[in-house]
Amino acid sequence: MTRKLIGWSMGLVVAAGIGAAGVLSVAGAQEKVAFVQEKAKAEVRIAELAFDDAKRARVQGRLVGPGKHEYTFDARKGQKVKLSLSSELSPWIGIDLLAPVFAPTVKTGPAVYSNFIDGTTSWEGVAPGNGTYTVRLVLLRSQAKQVGKVDYELDVDLK
C-alpha cells in the first residue's frame, strides 16, 4: 500500500493509502477513488472581464459539480476593488481573489480575499499591487455533490 500525505486540518495530519484494488483507505474507512476521477473531469472556464465606462463588469454563469470559473482583470496598486456575488445559493459558492504574482501558482499563493471561512458574498478592498488579478468561483465540494449546479451573477467594480 502506498501512503501519501494529503493534507492537514486543525492540527491533524491526514494520511491516505491506495491499495492494489485502487481503493482509497483513510482511517480505516474505504471510499472508491471516484473523487479523483470526478476532479479530472472538472470544467475550468477562464475569461477576461469586460468593464464599461464606469469601470463595472458583470458576468453570469453556472457552476457545475467540481468545475471552476476564473475571471481576470487588471488593477493598479491602491485601486479600490469591489466584488459582489449573487445567487440563490450564494453561500455555497467559494470565492477567491488572487493577486497577480500568485494566480499561476494556485496551490502556493495566498488569496487577497477568500470567503471559505466566513461565507460572505461581497468584498471591498484595495489592490496590493499592479497586474492581472483572478477571481475564482467554485461550488463547495459537499454542495456540488448535493445540488450539482448553481447559477450566479458576479459584479466587479474598480474605482
Secondary structure, 3 states (H helix, E strand, C coil): CEEEEEEEECCEEEEEEECCCCEEEECCEEEECHHHHHHHCCCEEEEECCCCCCCEEEEEEEEECCCEEEEEEEECCCCEEEEEEECCCHHHEEEEEECCCCCCCCCCCCEEEECCCCCCCEEEEECCCCEEEEEEEEECHHHHHHHCEEEEEEEEEEC
